[in-house]
């Protein structure tokens, strides 16, 4: 027993060190290419004549392309393997992201955003699925947090970088926002090609594991999958209509509503509410909420694993973040207290993500997991379109973003309460004490 445990600890430690940094780097640029529009908008909107509503619509159009291919993309990854499929996704989206420099007006803006969504479709749910090929359920919130730390890091580091790239205005006849798209899109192409060597499809293909370590991971995950199947065998078709899957999709909609509602608008909100003229200073103030969120994500992910990955770990940060955001927007005239509300909400969003993504594997296994995770991400990411457009429409309607922020907070809080009902009975089939703490 002790020997088996030692083999398992070694296997998971190697998998964590080999795979997680690569996945984080990929997601860093994926999220940067998706949301760098928020900093580009500080100069691009005036340059090409975009209203707040038009900008919100274009920001959200990415998600219409994104959600349309999520399920087939994940099924294809399950069939052909992560190595080839993730390479295809990253190279395609890197090219399209760089092509954002070609935007000239509303129509080209809408088209490029839609194409970027189509290109990136399947990346995030594919990576979540990929983690289930390597890590037992008792480790999953932690490794998901380690992977998803790319989201706040991308904003915390990417926002100042984007602010600096705006200063390239006029170089070689291009505006700063055009250089931003070109320079930040190219690393995804390079990384995509490198995945052919860096991302083994399954533990059996990992040359850096010993035969015993490969066997341990494969047998451990097979036993967990068997336990899930015994609870209820589920086909792809059943996973698409399962009430718990659909319920988790609604919860994820509320979480993504907050993420993208703030993500695409935070620099503009900060610039206007705090009356700051320097785009670089705005980008630095945009980075702080995400830096705090990165720390919260890691700490809360560890706490979630120790506590057994119950729905309460998703609900608490969602409700807290939503209530503070709505309250700070509605009840105070102080712009800096409003900024504090943005920080607390960002912490709540980031902390809830790894806890949430530990829940689906409690009811899904095998090809049903591939389709079910994609369904949750697909329906949830409709919020990327709705939230982005809603923020723009409400801002144009009322002349500022206050009521838009109140609705974001209300939706998040509602989602946090819903997960308590939807998530009852979603318990993992593995021992929550299994190998905790061995991936750090």
TORKOL-4160 file (C-alpha; in steps of 0.2 Angstrom, whole numbers, padded with zeros to 4 digits, m for minus):
440
<pt num="1" X="0000" Y="0000" Z="0000"/>
<pt num="2" X="0014" Y="0012" Z="0005"/>
<pt num="3" X="0023" Y="0008" Z="m0011"/>
<pt num="4" X="0008" Y="0011" Z="m0022"/>
<pt num="5" X="0005" Y="0027" Z="m0013"/>
<pt num="6" X="0023" Y="0032" Z="m0017"/>
<pt num="7" X="0021" Y="0028" Z="m0035"/>
<pt num="8" X="0005" Y="0038" Z="m0036"/>
<pt num="9" X="0013" Y="0053" Z="m0028"/>
<pt num="10" X="0028" Y="0053" Z="m0040"/>
<pt num="11" X="0016" Y="0051" Z="m0055"/>
<pt num="12" X="0005" Y="0065" Z="m0050"/>
<pt num="13" X="0020" Y="0076" Z="m0046"/>
<pt num="14" X="0028" Y="0073" Z="m0063"/>
<pt num="15" X="0011" Y="0076" Z="m0072"/>
<pt num="16" X="0009" Y="0092" Z="m0063"/>
<pt num="17" X="0026" Y="0099" Z="m0066"/>
<pt num="18" X="0026" Y="0093" Z="m0085"/>
<pt num="19" X="0008" Y="0098" Z="m0090"/>
<pt num="20" X="0001" Y="0112" Z="m0079"/>
<pt num="21" X="0014" Y="0125" Z="m0084"/>
<pt num="22" X="0012" Y="0122" Z="m0103"/>
<pt num="23" X="m0007" Y="0122" Z="m0101"/>
<pt num="24" X="m0006" Y="0139" Z="m0091"/>
<pt num="25" X="0005" Y="0147" Z="m0104"/>
<pt num="26" X="m0007" Y="0142" Z="m0118"/>
<pt num="27" X="m0023" Y="0148" Z="m0108"/>
<pt num="28" X="m0013" Y="0164" Z="m0104"/>
<pt num="29" X="m0012" Y="0169" Z="m0122"/>
<pt num="30" X="m0029" Y="0162" Z="m0126"/>
<pt num="31" X="m0038" Y="0173" Z="m0113"/>
<pt num="32" X="m0026" Y="0187" Z="m0118"/>
<pt num="33" X="m0031" Y="0186" Z="m0136"/>
<pt num="34" X="m0049" Y="0185" Z="m0131"/>
<pt num="35" X="m0050" Y="0200" Z="m0120"/>
<pt num="36" X="m0036" Y="0212" Z="m0125"/>
<pt num="37" X="m0050" Y="0221" Z="m0134"/>
<pt num="38" X="m0054" Y="0229" Z="m0118"/>
<pt num="39" X="m0037" Y="0239" Z="m0118"/>
<pt num="40" X="m0037" Y="0241" Z="m0137"/>
<pt num="41" X="m0054" Y="0249" Z="m0135"/>
<pt num="42" X="m0047" Y="0264" Z="m0126"/>
<pt num="43" X="m0041" Y="0270" Z="m0143"/>
<pt num="44" X="m0049" Y="0259" Z="m0156"/>
<pt num="45" X="m0067" Y="0264" Z="m0152"/>
<pt num="46" X="m0064" Y="0282" Z="m0156"/>
<pt num="47" X="m0052" Y="0278" Z="m0171"/>
<pt num="48" X="m0065" Y="0267" Z="m0180"/>
<pt num="49" X="m0081" Y="0276" Z="m0173"/>
<pt num="50" X="m0088" Y="0262" Z="m0162"/>
<pt num="51" X="m0102" Y="0267" Z="m0150"/>
<pt num="52" X="m0104" Y="0258" Z="m0133"/>
<pt num="53" X="m0118" Y="0247" Z="m0139"/>
<pt num="54" X="m0108" Y="0242" Z="m0155"/>
<pt num="55" X="m0092" Y="0238" Z="m0145"/>
<pt num="56" X="m0102" Y="0227" Z="m0133"/>
<pt num="57" X="m0110" Y="0218" Z="m0147"/>
<pt num="58" X="m0094" Y="0215" Z="m0156"/>
<pt num="59" X="m0085" Y="0209" Z="m0140"/>
<pt num="60" X="m0099" Y="0197" Z="m0137"/>
<pt num="61" X="m0100" Y="0190" Z="m0155"/>
<pt num="62" X="m0084" Y="0180" Z="m0151"/>
<pt num="63" X="m0095" Y="0169" Z="m0140"/>
<pt num="64" X="m0108" Y="0166" Z="m0153"/>
<pt num="65" X="m0094" Y="0158" Z="m0164"/>
<pt num="66" X="m0086" Y="0150" Z="m0149"/>
<pt num="67" X="m0102" Y="0141" Z="m0142"/>
<pt num="68" X="m0107" Y="0135" Z="m0159"/>
<pt num="69" X="m0093" Y="0122" Z="m0160"/>
<pt num="70" X="m0089" Y="0118" Z="m0142"/>
<pt num="71" X="m0098" Y="0101" Z="m0141"/>
<pt num="72" X="m0091" Y="0094" Z="m0158"/>
<pt num="73" X="m0074" Y="0101" Z="m0154"/>
<pt num="74" X="m0073" Y="0091" Z="m0137"/>
<pt num="75" X="m0079" Y="0075" Z="m0145"/>
<pt num="76" X="m0066" Y="0077" Z="m0158"/>
<pt num="77" X="m0053" Y="0080" Z="m0145"/>
<pt num="78" X="m0059" Y="0064" Z="m0136"/>
<pt num="79" X="m0057" Y="0055" Z="m0152"/>
<pt num="80" X="m0041" Y="0061" Z="m0160"/>
<pt num="81" X="m0031" Y="0067" Z="m0144"/>
<pt num="82" X="m0027" Y="0083" Z="m0136"/>
<pt num="83" X="m0010" Y="0085" Z="m0145"/>
<pt num="84" X="m0016" Y="0087" Z="m0163"/>
<pt num="85" X="m0032" Y="0095" Z="m0158"/>
<pt num="86" X="m0025" Y="0108" Z="m0147"/>
<pt num="87" X="m0012" Y="0112" Z="m0160"/>
<pt num="88" X="m0025" Y="0115" Z="m0173"/>
<pt num="89" X="m0035" Y="0127" Z="m0161"/>
<pt num="90" X="m0020" Y="0137" Z="m0155"/>
<pt num="91" X="m0013" Y="0140" Z="m0172"/>
<pt num="92" X="m0030" Y="0145" Z="m0180"/>
<pt num="93" X="m0034" Y="0157" Z="m0166"/>
<pt num="94" X="m0017" Y="0165" Z="m0166"/>
<pt num="95" X="m0018" Y="0169" Z="m0184"/>
<pt num="96" X="m0036" Y="0176" Z="m0182"/>
<pt num="97" X="m0031" Y="0186" Z="m0167"/>
<pt num="98" X="m0016" Y="0195" Z="m0176"/>
<pt num="99" X="m0028" Y="0198" Z="m0190"/>
<pt num="100" X="m0038" Y="0210" Z="m0178"/>
<pt num="101" X="m0026" Y="0223" Z="m0185"/>
<pt num="102" X="m0036" Y="0223" Z="m0201"/>
<pt num="103" X="m0052" Y="0230" Z="m0192"/>
<pt num="104" X="m0058" Y="0246" Z="m0201"/>
<pt num="105" X="m0076" Y="0248" Z="m0195"/>
<pt num="106" X="m0091" Y="0240" Z="m0187"/>
<pt num="107" X="m0093" Y="0226" Z="m0200"/>
<pt num="108" X="m0075" Y="0220" Z="m0200"/>
<pt num="109" X="m0075" Y="0222" Z="m0181"/>
<pt num="110" X="m0090" Y="0210" Z="m0180"/>
<pt num="111" X="m0083" Y="0198" Z="m0193"/>
<pt num="112" X="m0066" Y="0196" Z="m0184"/>
<pt num="113" X="m0073" Y="0194" Z="m0167"/>
<pt num="114" X="m0085" Y="0180" Z="m0174"/>
<pt num="115" X="m0070" Y="0171" Z="m0183"/>
<pt num="116" X="m0060" Y="0172" Z="m0167"/>
<pt num="117" X="m0073" Y="0163" Z="m0157"/>
<pt num="118" X="m0075" Y="0150" Z="m0171"/>
<pt num="119" X="m0056" Y="0147" Z="m0170"/>
<pt num="120" X="m0055" Y="0146" Z="m0151"/>
<pt num="121" X="m0070" Y="0135" Z="m0149"/>
<pt num="122" X="m0066" Y="0120" Z="m0139"/>
<pt num="123" X="m0050" Y="0125" Z="m0130"/>
<pt num="124" X="m0056" Y="0128" Z="m0113"/>
<pt num="125" X="m0068" Y="0113" Z="m0111"/>
<pt num="126" X="m0055" Y="0103" Z="m0120"/>
<pt num="127" X="m0042" Y="0107" Z="m0107"/>
<pt num="128" X="m0054" Y="0104" Z="m0092"/>
<pt num="129" X="m0057" Y="0087" Z="m0100"/>
<pt num="130" X="m0039" Y="0084" Z="m0103"/>
<pt num="131" X="m0036" Y="0086" Z="m0084"/>
<pt num="132" X="m0048" Y="0072" Z="m0081"/>
<pt num="133" X="m0036" Y="0060" Z="m0091"/>
<pt num="134" X="m0022" Y="0064" Z="m0078"/>
<pt num="135" X="m0028" Y="0068" Z="m0061"/>
<pt num="136" X="m0040" Y="0060" Z="m0048"/>
<pt num="137" X="m0055" Y="0069" Z="m0043"/>
<pt num="138" X="m0048" Y="0073" Z="m0026"/>
<pt num="139" X="m0034" Y="0083" Z="m0034"/>
<pt num="140" X="m0045" Y="0091" Z="m0048"/>
<pt num="141" X="m0050" Y="0108" Z="m0040"/>
<pt num="142" X="m0032" Y="0111" Z="m0036"/>
<pt num="143" X="m0025" Y="0107" Z="m0053"/>
<pt num="144" X="m0040" Y="0117" Z="m0061"/>
<pt num="145" X="m0035" Y="0132" Z="m0050"/>
<pt num="146" X="m0017" Y="0130" Z="m0056"/>
<pt num="147" X="m0023" Y="0129" Z="m0074"/>
<pt num="148" X="m0035" Y="0143" Z="m0073"/>
<pt num="149" X="m0023" Y="0155" Z="m0064"/>
<pt num="150" X="m0019" Y="0160" Z="m0082"/>
<pt num="151" X="m0036" Y="0170" Z="m0082"/>
<pt num="152" X="m0031" Y="0183" Z="m0069"/>
<pt num="153" X="m0013" Y="0182" Z="m0073"/>
<pt num="154" X="m0017" Y="0186" Z="m0091"/>
<pt num="155" X="m0027" Y="0201" Z="m0086"/>
<pt num="156" X="m0015" Y="0206" Z="m0072"/>
<pt num="157" X="0001" Y="0205" Z="m0083"/>
<pt num="158" X="m0008" Y="0207" Z="m0100"/>
<pt num="159" X="m0016" Y="0223" Z="m0097"/>
<pt num="160" X="0000" Y="0233" Z="m0093"/>
<pt num="161" X="0008" Y="0225" Z="m0108"/>
<pt num="162" X="m0007" Y="0230" Z="m0119"/>
<pt num="163" X="m0006" Y="0247" Z="m0112"/>
<pt num="164" X="0013" Y="0248" Z="m0117"/>
<pt num="165" X="0009" Y="0242" Z="m0134"/>
<pt num="166" X="m0003" Y="0256" Z="m0137"/>
<pt num="167" X="0012" Y="0267" Z="m0136"/>
<pt num="168" X="0018" Y="0260" Z="m0153"/>
<pt num="169" X="0006" Y="0271" Z="m0161"/>
<pt num="170" X="0012" Y="0277" Z="m0178"/>
<pt num="171" X="0026" Y="0264" Z="m0180"/>
<pt num="172" X="0027" Y="0258" Z="m0198"/>
<pt num="173" X="0011" Y="0267" Z="m0201"/>
<pt num="174" X="0000" Y="0256" Z="m0189"/>
<pt num="175" X="m0010" Y="0263" Z="m0174"/>
<pt num="176" X="m0005" Y="0256" Z="m0156"/>
<pt num="177" X="m0021" Y="0245" Z="m0155"/>
<pt num="178" X="m0016" Y="0237" Z="m0172"/>
<pt num="179" X="0001" Y="0233" Z="m0165"/>
<pt num="180" X="m0007" Y="0226" Z="m0149"/>
<pt num="181" X="m0017" Y="0213" Z="m0159"/>
<pt num="182" X="m0002" Y="0208" Z="m0170"/>
<pt num="183" X="0011" Y="0206" Z="m0157"/>
<pt num="184" X="m0001" Y="0197" Z="m0144"/>
<pt num="185" X="m0008" Y="0185" Z="m0157"/>
<pt num="186" X="0008" Y="0178" Z="m0163"/>
<pt num="187" X="0014" Y="0168" Z="m0148"/>
<pt num="188" X="m0002" Y="0157" Z="m0149"/>
<pt num="189" X="0004" Y="0151" Z="m0166"/>
<pt num="190" X="0021" Y="0146" Z="m0160"/>
<pt num="191" X="0014" Y="0138" Z="m0144"/>
<pt num="192" X="0002" Y="0128" Z="m0154"/>
<pt num="193" X="0016" Y="0120" Z="m0165"/>
<pt num="194" X="0026" Y="0116" Z="m0149"/>
<pt num="195" X="0011" Y="0106" Z="m0142"/>
<pt num="196" X="0014" Y="0092" Z="m0154"/>
<pt num="197" X="0029" Y="0088" Z="m0143"/>
<pt num="198" X="0024" Y="0095" Z="m0126"/>
<pt num="199" X="0006" Y="0088" Z="m0124"/>
<pt num="200" X="0005" Y="0069" Z="m0123"/>
<pt num="201" X="m0013" Y="0063" Z="m0127"/>
<pt num="202" X="m0014" Y="0051" Z="m0112"/>
<pt num="203" X="m0003" Y="0044" Z="m0098"/>
<pt num="204" X="0001" Y="0029" Z="m0108"/>
<pt num="205" X="0010" Y="0040" Z="m0121"/>
<pt num="206" X="0020" Y="0050" Z="m0108"/>
<pt num="207" X="0039" Y="0044" Z="m0110"/>
<pt num="208" X="0043" Y="0054" Z="m0094"/>
<pt num="209" X="0033" Y="0042" Z="m0083"/>
<pt num="210" X="0039" Y="0025" Z="m0077"/>
<pt num="211" X="0029" Y="0010" Z="m0082"/>
<pt num="212" X="0022" Y="0009" Z="m0064"/>
<pt num="213" X="0017" Y="0027" Z="m0064"/>
<pt num="214" X="0008" Y="0026" Z="m0080"/>
<pt num="215" X="m0001" Y="0010" Z="m0074"/>
<pt num="216" X="m0005" Y="0019" Z="m0057"/>
<pt num="217" X="m0013" Y="0034" Z="m0066"/>
<pt num="218" X="m0023" Y="0024" Z="m0078"/>
<pt num="219" X="m0030" Y="0011" Z="m0066"/>
<pt num="220" X="m0034" Y="0025" Z="m0053"/>
<pt num="221" X="m0044" Y="0035" Z="m0065"/>
<pt num="222" X="m0052" Y="0019" Z="m0073"/>
<pt num="223" X="m0058" Y="0015" Z="m0055"/>
<pt num="224" X="m0065" Y="0032" Z="m0052"/>
<pt num="225" X="m0074" Y="0032" Z="m0069"/>
<pt num="226" X="m0081" Y="0015" Z="m0066"/>
<pt num="227" X="m0088" Y="0022" Z="m0049"/>
<pt num="228" X="m0096" Y="0036" Z="m0058"/>
<pt num="229" X="m0104" Y="0025" Z="m0071"/>
<pt num="230" X="m0111" Y="0013" Z="m0058"/>
<pt num="231" X="m0120" Y="0029" Z="m0050"/>
<pt num="232" X="m0128" Y="0031" Z="m0067"/>
<pt num="233" X="m0122" Y="0026" Z="m0084"/>
<pt num="234" X="m0125" Y="0041" Z="m0096"/>
<pt num="235" X="m0124" Y="0042" Z="m0115"/>
<pt num="236" X="m0119" Y="0057" Z="m0125"/>
<pt num="237" X="m0137" Y="0061" Z="m0129"/>
<pt num="238" X="m0142" Y="0059" Z="m0110"/>
<pt num="239" X="m0128" Y="0071" Z="m0105"/>
<pt num="240" X="m0135" Y="0084" Z="m0117"/>
<pt num="241" X="m0152" Y="0084" Z="m0108"/>
<pt num="242" X="m0147" Y="0079" Z="m0090"/>
<pt num="243" X="m0155" Y="0091" Z="m0078"/>
<pt num="244" X="m0140" Y="0092" Z="m0067"/>
<pt num="245" X="m0129" Y="0096" Z="m0082"/>
<pt num="246" X="m0141" Y="0110" Z="m0088"/>
<pt num="247" X="m0142" Y="0117" Z="m0070"/>
<pt num="248" X="m0123" Y="0118" Z="m0069"/>
<pt num="249" X="m0124" Y="0127" Z="m0086"/>
<pt num="250" X="m0135" Y="0140" Z="m0079"/>
<pt num="251" X="m0124" Y="0142" Z="m0064"/>
<pt num="252" X="m0109" Y="0144" Z="m0076"/>
<pt num="253" X="m0119" Y="0157" Z="m0086"/>
<pt num="254" X="m0120" Y="0168" Z="m0070"/>
<pt num="255" X="m0102" Y="0166" Z="m0066"/>
<pt num="256" X="m0096" Y="0170" Z="m0084"/>
<pt num="257" X="m0109" Y="0184" Z="m0085"/>
<pt num="258" X="m0098" Y="0192" Z="m0071"/>
<pt num="259" X="m0082" Y="0187" Z="m0079"/>
<pt num="260" X="m0085" Y="0195" Z="m0096"/>
<pt num="261" X="m0097" Y="0208" Z="m0091"/>
<pt num="262" X="m0082" Y="0216" Z="m0081"/>
<pt num="263" X="m0068" Y="0209" Z="m0092"/>
<pt num="264" X="m0072" Y="0219" Z="m0107"/>
<pt num="265" X="m0078" Y="0234" Z="m0098"/>
<pt num="266" X="m0066" Y="0237" Z="m0083"/>
<pt num="267" X="m0053" Y="0248" Z="m0092"/>
<pt num="268" X="m0067" Y="0260" Z="m0098"/>
<pt num="269" X="m0076" Y="0260" Z="m0081"/>
<pt num="270" X="m0060" Y="0264" Z="m0072"/>
<pt num="271" X="m0055" Y="0277" Z="m0084"/>
<pt num="272" X="m0072" Y="0286" Z="m0083"/>
<pt num="273" X="m0076" Y="0284" Z="m0065"/>
<pt num="274" X="m0059" Y="0288" Z="m0059"/>
<pt num="275" X="m0056" Y="0302" Z="m0072"/>
<pt num="276" X="m0039" Y="0295" Z="m0077"/>
<pt num="277" X="m0031" Y="0301" Z="m0094"/>
<pt num="278" X="m0016" Y="0289" Z="m0094"/>
<pt num="279" X="m0020" Y="0273" Z="m0103"/>
<pt num="280" X="m0005" Y="0265" Z="m0095"/>
<pt num="281" X="m0011" Y="0270" Z="m0078"/>
<pt num="282" X="m0029" Y="0263" Z="m0082"/>
<pt num="283" X="m0021" Y="0246" Z="m0087"/>
<pt num="284" X="m0011" Y="0245" Z="m0071"/>
<pt num="285" X="m0027" Y="0248" Z="m0061"/>
<pt num="286" X="m0036" Y="0235" Z="m0071"/>
<pt num="287" X="m0022" Y="0223" Z="m0067"/>
<pt num="288" X="m0024" Y="0224" Z="m0048"/>
<pt num="289" X="m0041" Y="0215" Z="m0046"/>
<pt num="290" X="m0035" Y="0201" Z="m0056"/>
<pt num="291" X="m0019" Y="0199" Z="m0046"/>
<pt num="292" X="m0029" Y="0198" Z="m0031"/>
<pt num="293" X="m0040" Y="0185" Z="m0040"/>
<pt num="294" X="m0025" Y="0175" Z="m0044"/>
<pt num="295" X="m0020" Y="0173" Z="m0026"/>
<pt num="296" X="m0038" Y="0169" Z="m0021"/>
<pt num="297" X="m0040" Y="0156" Z="m0035"/>
<pt num="298" X="m0025" Y="0146" Z="m0028"/>
<pt num="299" X="m0030" Y="0147" Z="m0010"/>
<pt num="300" X="m0048" Y="0143" Z="m0012"/>
<pt num="301" X="m0044" Y="0129" Z="m0024"/>
<pt num="302" X="m0033" Y="0121" Z="m0010"/>
<pt num="303" X="m0047" Y="0124" Z="0003"/>
<pt num="304" X="m0060" Y="0116" Z="m0009"/>
<pt num="305" X="m0050" Y="0100" Z="m0011"/>
<pt num="306" X="m0048" Y="0098" Z="0008"/>
<pt num="307" X="m0066" Y="0101" Z="0011"/>
<pt num="308" X="m0072" Y="0088" Z="m0001"/>
<pt num="309" X="m0077" Y="0099" Z="m0016"/>
<pt num="310" X="m0095" Y="0103" Z="m0011"/>
<pt num="311" X="m0106" Y="0116" Z="m0020"/>
<pt num="312" X="m0104" Y="0128" Z="m0005"/>
<pt num="313" X="m0086" Y="0132" Z="m0011"/>
<pt num="314" X="m0093" Y="0138" Z="m0027"/>
<pt num="315" X="m0108" Y="0147" Z="m0019"/>
<pt num="316" X="m0099" Y="0157" Z="m0006"/>
<pt num="317" X="m0087" Y="0168" Z="m0017"/>
<pt num="318" X="m0101" Y="0170" Z="m0031"/>
<pt num="319" X="m0113" Y="0177" Z="m0018"/>
<pt num="320" X="m0100" Y="0188" Z="m0009"/>
<pt num="321" X="m0093" Y="0195" Z="m0025"/>
<pt num="322" X="m0110" Y="0199" Z="m0032"/>
<pt num="323" X="m0117" Y="0207" Z="m0017"/>
<pt num="324" X="m0102" Y="0218" Z="m0014"/>
<pt num="325" X="m0102" Y="0223" Z="m0033"/>
<pt num="326" X="m0120" Y="0228" Z="m0033"/>
<pt num="327" X="m0119" Y="0237" Z="m0016"/>
<pt num="328" X="m0103" Y="0247" Z="m0021"/>
<pt num="329" X="m0111" Y="0252" Z="m0037"/>
<pt num="330" X="m0128" Y="0257" Z="m0030"/>
<pt num="331" X="m0125" Y="0263" Z="m0012"/>
<pt num="332" X="m0109" Y="0274" Z="m0014"/>
<pt num="333" X="m0104" Y="0289" Z="m0024"/>
<pt num="334" X="m0086" Y="0287" Z="m0020"/>
<pt num="335" X="m0077" Y="0281" Z="m0036"/>
<pt num="336" X="m0063" Y="0272" Z="m0026"/>
<pt num="337" X="m0075" Y="0263" Z="m0016"/>
<pt num="338" X="m0083" Y="0257" Z="m0032"/>
<pt num="339" X="m0066" Y="0252" Z="m0038"/>
<pt num="340" X="m0065" Y="0242" Z="m0022"/>
<pt num="341" X="m0081" Y="0233" Z="m0027"/>
<pt num="342" X="m0073" Y="0228" Z="m0043"/>
<pt num="343" X="m0059" Y="0221" Z="m0034"/>
<pt num="344" X="m0070" Y="0210" Z="m0022"/>
<pt num="345" X="m0080" Y="0204" Z="m0036"/>
<pt num="346" X="m0065" Y="0199" Z="m0046"/>
<pt num="347" X="m0059" Y="0189" Z="m0031"/>
<pt num="348" X="m0076" Y="0181" Z="m0030"/>
<pt num="349" X="m0076" Y="0176" Z="m0048"/>
<pt num="350" X="m0059" Y="0169" Z="m0048"/>
<pt num="351" X="m0061" Y="0159" Z="m0032"/>
<pt num="352" X="m0077" Y="0151" Z="m0038"/>
<pt num="353" X="m0070" Y="0144" Z="m0055"/>
<pt num="354" X="m0059" Y="0130" Z="m0049"/>
<pt num="355" X="m0073" Y="0125" Z="m0036"/>
<pt num="356" X="m0086" Y="0125" Z="m0050"/>
<pt num="357" X="m0076" Y="0114" Z="m0062"/>
<pt num="358" X="m0073" Y="0101" Z="m0049"/>
<pt num="359" X="m0092" Y="0097" Z="m0049"/>
<pt num="360" X="m0096" Y="0090" Z="m0067"/>
<pt num="361" X="m0084" Y="0075" Z="m0065"/>
<pt num="362" X="m0095" Y="0069" Z="m0050"/>
<pt num="363" X="m0109" Y="0064" Z="m0063"/>
<pt num="364" X="m0100" Y="0062" Z="m0079"/>
<pt num="365" X="m0087" Y="0050" Z="m0086"/>
<pt num="366" X="m0079" Y="0045" Z="m0103"/>
<pt num="367" X="m0087" Y="0052" Z="m0119"/>
<pt num="368" X="m0102" Y="0058" Z="m0108"/>
<pt num="369" X="m0089" Y="0069" Z="m0099"/>
<pt num="370" X="m0083" Y="0076" Z="m0116"/>
<pt num="371" X="m0100" Y="0081" Z="m0121"/>
<pt num="372" X="m0107" Y="0086" Z="m0104"/>
<pt num="373" X="m0092" Y="0098" Z="m0100"/>
<pt num="374" X="m0093" Y="0105" Z="m0117"/>
<pt num="375" X="m0112" Y="0108" Z="m0115"/>
<pt num="376" X="m0109" Y="0117" Z="m0098"/>
<pt num="377" X="m0096" Y="0128" Z="m0106"/>
<pt num="378" X="m0106" Y="0131" Z="m0121"/>
<pt num="379" X="m0122" Y="0137" Z="m0113"/>
<pt num="380" X="m0113" Y="0146" Z="m0099"/>
<pt num="381" X="m0102" Y="0156" Z="m0112"/>
<pt num="382" X="m0118" Y="0162" Z="m0120"/>
<pt num="383" X="m0116" Y="0174" Z="m0105"/>
<pt num="384" X="m0100" Y="0181" Z="m0114"/>
<pt num="385" X="m0111" Y="0188" Z="m0128"/>
<pt num="386" X="m0126" Y="0193" Z="m0116"/>
<pt num="387" X="m0115" Y="0201" Z="m0103"/>
<pt num="388" X="m0104" Y="0211" Z="m0115"/>
<pt num="389" X="m0119" Y="0217" Z="m0125"/>
<pt num="390" X="m0129" Y="0220" Z="m0109"/>
<pt num="391" X="m0115" Y="0231" Z="m0101"/>
<pt num="392" X="m0114" Y="0242" Z="m0117"/>
<pt num="393" X="m0133" Y="0244" Z="m0119"/>
<pt num="394" X="m0136" Y="0248" Z="m0101"/>
<pt num="395" X="m0121" Y="0261" Z="m0101"/>
<pt num="396" X="m0129" Y="0269" Z="m0117"/>
<pt num="397" X="m0146" Y="0269" Z="m0109"/>
<pt num="398" X="m0142" Y="0277" Z="m0092"/>
<pt num="399" X="m0126" Y="0286" Z="m0097"/>
<pt num="400" X="m0115" Y="0277" Z="m0085"/>
<pt num="401" X="m0111" Y="0259" Z="m0079"/>
<pt num="402" X="m0119" Y="0259" Z="m0062"/>
<pt num="403" X="m0135" Y="0250" Z="m0066"/>
<pt num="404" X="m0126" Y="0238" Z="m0077"/>
<pt num="405" X="m0114" Y="0233" Z="m0063"/>
<pt num="406" X="m0129" Y="0231" Z="m0051"/>
<pt num="407" X="m0137" Y="0218" Z="m0063"/>
<pt num="408" X="m0120" Y="0209" Z="m0065"/>
<pt num="409" X="m0119" Y="0207" Z="m0046"/>
<pt num="410" X="m0137" Y="0201" Z="m0045"/>
<pt num="411" X="m0135" Y="0188" Z="m0058"/>
<pt num="412" X="m0119" Y="0182" Z="m0050"/>
<pt num="413" X="m0128" Y="0181" Z="m0033"/>
<pt num="414" X="m0142" Y="0171" Z="m0040"/>
<pt num="415" X="m0131" Y="0159" Z="m0048"/>
<pt num="416" X="m0122" Y="0156" Z="m0032"/>
<pt num="417" X="m0138" Y="0152" Z="m0023"/>
<pt num="418" X="m0143" Y="0141" Z="m0037"/>
<pt num="419" X="m0128" Y="0130" Z="m0036"/>
<pt num="420" X="m0133" Y="0125" Z="m0019"/>
<pt num="421" X="m0149" Y="0117" Z="m0025"/>
<pt num="422" X="m0141" Y="0110" Z="m0042"/>
<pt num="423" X="m0126" Y="0103" Z="m0033"/>
<pt num="424" X="m0134" Y="0094" Z="m0019"/>
<pt num="425" X="m0129" Y="0076" Z="m0021"/>
<pt num="426" X="m0114" Y="0079" Z="m0033"/>
<pt num="427" X="m0101" Y="0070" Z="m0023"/>
<pt num="428" X="m0085" Y="0063" Z="m0030"/>
<pt num="429" X="m0081" Y="0045" Z="m0030"/>
<pt num="430" X="m0063" Y="0047" Z="m0024"/>
<pt num="431" X="m0056" Y="0049" Z="m0006"/>
<pt num="432" X="m0054" Y="0067" Z="m0003"/>
<pt num="433" X="m0038" Y="0064" Z="0007"/>
<pt num="434" X="m0030" Y="0056" Z="m0008"/>
<pt num="435" X="m0013" Y="0063" Z="m0011"/>
<pt num="436" X="m0018" Y="0080" Z="m0006"/>
<pt num="437" X="m0004" Y="0092" Z="m0006"/>
<pt num="438" X="0008" Y="0082" Z="m0018"/>
<pt num="439" X="0007" Y="0094" Z="m0033"/>
<pt num="440" X="0014" Y="0110" Z="m0026"/>
